[in-house]
Amino acid sequence: MKTPTRLRVLLVTLLLCRGGVLYSDPPPAISLPLTGKIIVLDPGHAVKDESGKIINPGARARRFGAWERDVALGVALKVVPLLEAQGAKVYLTRTGSNPWRYNRMKRSDNRSRAIFANVVRANAYVRLHCDWNRSHKLHGFTSYYFRWGSRTLAKTIQRSVGRTWPGRDDGIQRRSFVSASAKMPAVLLEMGYLSNPKEGKELATDTHQTALAQVIAQGIVDYFKK
């Protein structure tokens, strides 16, 4: 008995299909939110002179606690793979084995880092620091920006961090020290006060640095998704 033509076509179609998708159809392309984006992360401080001595160490937690330079680098190194997993190309201004170049003036040092971000044509420039104050009561995190085009990035990162630590949100502020020379959206995040006993201890821990890295990376992703 011959199988009707219409039935044969139906059988062939069923054999070629799995879950309603033809074998011959290519899988849908996965678009990562940071594909094609270049991000520069600037872990602050740790500038060295010609002899290799650190001349710009940054702040330090009370009672011989963590150095700002170490906290900033620790968080930055944890942010890198999170951004890369979302498709970004990430540059660091310094690593543990490759410190930042020596500059005699703080202003020229900051300008050099911004120029580096310009040279690699970054889409975003994020500077990581820790705050310090003579009063040990001050606490919280703040995002700074200078150019108006950076305000949205500052707000997005601040919002992301604030979702994890809502009681420590000190808001965003406009300051020229962020990096007036940067041509792309640039933000400086003060991740907490090393002078505060509680935050000073937290910032030194791997657990807290990991949590900071996650919310910073999420803030950057949220910015580019918009």
C-alpha positions as CSV (number, residue, x, y, z in Angstrom):
1,M,0.0,0.0,0.0
2,K,1.4,3.4,-1.0
3,T,1.7,6.2,1.5
4,P,-0.2,9.3,0.4
5,T,2.0,12.1,-0.7
6,R,0.7,14.5,1.9
7,L,1.4,12.0,4.7
8,R,4.9,11.4,3.4
9,V,5.6,15.1,3.6
10,L,4.3,15.2,7.2
11,L,6.5,12.3,8.3
12,V,9.6,13.9,6.8
13,T,8.8,17.2,8.5
14,L,8.5,15.4,11.8
15,L,11.8,13.7,11.4
16,L,13.6,16.9,10.6
17,C,12.1,18.7,13.6
18,R,13.0,18.5,17.3
19,G,11.1,20.7,19.7
20,G,9.5,22.5,16.9
21,V,12.8,23.7,15.3
22,L,14.2,22.3,12.1
23,Y,17.7,20.8,12.4
24,S,18.8,22.9,9.4
25,D,17.9,26.1,11.2
26,P,21.0,27.9,12.8
27,P,20.8,28.5,16.6
28,P,19.8,32.0,17.5
29,A,22.7,34.3,18.2
30,I,23.3,35.3,21.8
31,S,23.8,39.0,22.3
32,L,25.7,40.0,25.4
33,P,25.0,43.5,26.8
34,L,28.6,44.6,26.7
35,T,29.6,43.2,23.3
36,G,31.9,45.6,21.6
37,K,32.3,47.8,24.7
38,I,35.7,48.8,26.1
39,I,35.8,49.5,29.8
40,V,38.8,51.0,31.6
41,L,39.0,50.4,35.4
42,D,41.3,52.6,37.4
43,P,42.2,51.2,40.8
44,G,43.5,54.4,42.5
45,H,46.9,55.2,44.0
46,A,50.0,53.0,44.2
47,V,52.1,55.3,42.1
48,K,55.8,54.5,42.3
49,D,59.0,56.5,41.8
50,E,62.0,55.5,39.8
51,S,63.4,53.4,42.6
52,G,60.1,51.4,42.9
53,K,59.0,53.1,46.2
54,I,55.3,53.8,46.5
55,I,54.8,57.5,46.8
56,N,51.0,57.7,46.5
57,P,49.7,54.9,48.7
58,G,46.3,56.4,49.4
59,A,44.4,56.2,52.7
60,R,44.7,53.5,55.3
61,A,42.2,52.0,57.7
62,R,42.6,52.9,61.4
63,R,44.9,50.9,63.6
64,F,47.1,49.7,60.7
65,G,44.4,48.3,58.7
66,A,43.9,47.9,54.9
67,W,45.5,50.3,52.4
68,E,43.2,52.0,49.9
69,R,45.5,51.0,47.0
70,D,45.1,47.3,47.9
71,V,41.3,47.4,48.3
72,A,40.9,49.3,45.0
73,L,43.0,46.8,43.1
74,G,41.3,43.8,44.9
75,V,37.9,45.0,43.8
76,A,39.0,45.9,40.3
77,L,40.5,42.5,39.7
78,K,37.2,40.9,40.6
79,V,35.2,43.2,38.4
80,V,37.2,42.3,35.3
81,P,36.0,38.7,34.7
82,L,32.4,39.8,35.4
83,L,32.5,42.4,32.7
84,E,34.3,40.1,30.3
85,A,31.6,37.5,30.8
86,Q,29.2,40.1,29.5
87,G,31.2,40.7,26.3
88,A,33.4,43.7,27.3
89,K,37.1,44.3,26.6
90,V,38.5,45.5,29.9
91,Y,41.7,47.4,30.6
92,L,43.3,48.1,34.1
93,T,45.5,51.1,34.6
94,R,47.6,49.0,36.9
95,T,47.9,45.4,38.2
96,G,49.9,43.9,41.0
97,S,52.9,43.3,38.8
98,N,52.5,46.4,36.6
99,P,52.1,49.6,38.8
100,W,51.0,52.9,37.4
101,R,53.6,55.2,35.9
102,Y,55.3,57.8,38.1
103,N,54.2,61.4,37.9
104,R,55.4,64.2,40.1
105,M,52.0,65.9,40.5
106,K,48.7,64.4,41.5
107,R,46.9,66.4,38.8
108,S,49.2,65.1,36.0
109,D,48.9,61.6,37.3
110,N,45.1,61.7,37.1
111,R,45.3,63.3,33.7
112,S,47.6,60.5,32.4
113,R,45.2,57.8,33.5
114,A,42.3,59.6,31.6
115,I,44.5,59.9,28.5
116,F,45.1,56.2,28.7
117,A,41.3,55.7,28.6
118,N,41.1,58.0,25.6
119,V,43.9,56.2,23.7
120,V,42.1,52.8,24.0
121,R,38.8,54.5,23.0
122,A,37.0,53.3,26.1
123,N,33.2,53.5,26.3
124,A,33.4,54.0,30.1
125,Y,36.1,54.9,32.6
126,V,35.5,53.8,36.2
127,R,37.8,54.9,39.0
128,L,37.8,52.9,42.3
129,H,38.8,54.5,45.6
130,C,38.1,54.4,49.3
131,D,37.2,57.5,51.4
132,W,38.7,58.7,54.7
133,N,37.8,61.3,57.2
134,R,39.1,62.4,60.6
135,S,35.6,61.6,62.0
136,H,35.3,57.9,62.4
137,K,31.5,58.2,62.3
138,L,31.2,59.0,58.6
139,H,30.3,56.1,56.4
140,G,28.8,55.2,53.0
141,F,29.7,55.3,49.4
142,T,29.6,58.1,46.8
143,S,29.8,58.3,43.1
144,Y,31.4,61.4,41.5
145,Y,31.3,62.7,38.0
146,F,32.3,65.9,36.2
147,R,30.9,66.1,32.6
148,W,27.2,66.0,32.4
149,G,27.4,63.1,30.0
150,S,28.8,61.0,32.9
151,R,25.9,61.7,35.3
152,T,23.8,58.7,34.1
153,L,26.7,56.3,34.6
154,A,27.3,57.7,38.1
155,K,23.6,57.3,39.0
156,T,23.4,53.8,37.6
157,I,26.4,52.5,39.5
158,Q,25.3,54.3,42.7
159,R,21.8,52.8,42.4
160,S,23.3,49.3,41.9
161,V,25.5,49.6,44.9
162,G,22.7,51.1,46.9
163,R,20.4,48.1,46.3
164,T,22.8,46.0,48.4
165,W,23.7,48.6,51.1
166,P,20.7,51.0,51.0
167,G,21.5,52.6,54.4
168,R,25.0,53.8,53.2
169,D,24.0,55.7,50.0
170,D,25.6,59.1,50.1
171,G,24.4,60.0,46.6
172,I,26.3,61.4,43.6
173,Q,28.2,64.6,43.3
174,R,29.8,66.7,40.6
175,R,33.6,67.3,41.0
176,S,36.3,68.1,38.5
177,F,38.8,65.7,40.1
178,V,37.0,62.8,38.5
179,S,38.9,63.3,35.2
180,A,38.1,66.3,33.2
181,S,40.4,65.0,30.4
182,A,38.4,61.9,29.8
183,K,36.3,62.0,26.6
184,M,34.0,59.2,27.6
185,P,31.6,58.8,30.6
186,A,33.8,58.8,33.7
187,V,32.9,58.0,37.3
188,L,34.9,57.9,40.5
189,L,33.4,55.6,43.1
190,E,34.3,56.0,46.8
191,M,33.5,52.5,47.9
192,G,33.3,53.3,51.6
193,Y,35.2,54.9,54.5
194,L,38.4,53.3,55.6
195,S,38.3,55.6,58.6
196,N,35.0,54.1,59.8
197,P,35.7,51.1,62.1
198,K,33.0,48.9,60.5
199,E,33.6,49.8,56.9
200,G,37.4,49.7,57.3
201,K,37.2,46.1,58.4
202,E,34.7,45.1,55.7
203,L,36.7,46.7,52.9
204,A,39.7,44.5,53.8
205,T,37.8,41.3,53.4
206,D,37.5,39.1,50.3
207,T,33.8,38.7,50.8
208,H,33.0,42.4,50.9
209,Q,35.3,43.1,47.9
210,T,33.5,40.3,45.9
211,A,30.1,41.8,46.7
212,L,31.3,45.3,45.7
213,A,32.7,43.9,42.4
214,Q,29.4,42.3,41.6
215,V,27.3,45.4,42.2
216,I,29.8,47.6,40.3
217,A,29.8,45.3,37.4
218,Q,26.0,45.1,37.4
219,G,25.8,48.9,37.5
220,I,28.0,49.1,34.3
221,V,25.8,46.5,32.6
222,D,22.7,48.3,33.6
223,Y,24.1,51.5,32.1
224,F,24.8,50.0,28.7
225,K,21.5,48.1,28.6
226,K,19.8,51.5,28.6
